């Protein structure tokens, strides 16, 4: 398989991951009725890290194979935790639709970082055009709720943009410094283990009451976010990061907001399919064909 293309198997896995992450949007909304979002994210990281640690001990895999991995792990957890903090703090100043659009500049940052810092993962005209087209699909999805630019929303907009930059930078960091040095489950453990205390601290700063009520639906939401997303899906993601070009992998994350709107709106809330959702899906799909063009 050429290095600048993905075969059908990783593409299928990436689309499945986008579905899982898209459904996570609805799970976060449901869980937020019972628990504060940042606290829920910290709890998710903590429990998933514990599960992963037990699994690694059973497999006799070292958590930190060298001292330098402690530093790399801390950096990953810091970027991961601050990214979530910026998202939730930014939502206090700007609209959710604007946050989603600015957050999904992440594939551009990842492609740019890969072009500058990773060997063999260069930007091409086809790849650049596909990224722009797919981003246009996300923009179409949220355009009607985007609102106007103002100084009042600027802090939140900048936070969302910085979160997108951190998301892309984290993936490039993993590819540059940890591929070949750490296994996928070790990389995931670093994200979860070091981000948990950061997220709990941010929760204390930005959130008041952390538990509003407890329901079976809320508990299922936490289970979904913890086991299916933070533990299993992220593990698969970092396996892919170790094997394939960052710019190609991150581009497929454009499917996540499309699936998120479809799953949370059309399926869960019973809202009708709109032309903007269908057009968005079409633009993202065509964009991914161009990105994956040899």
Beta strands, then each sheet from edge to edge (+ up, - down):
end
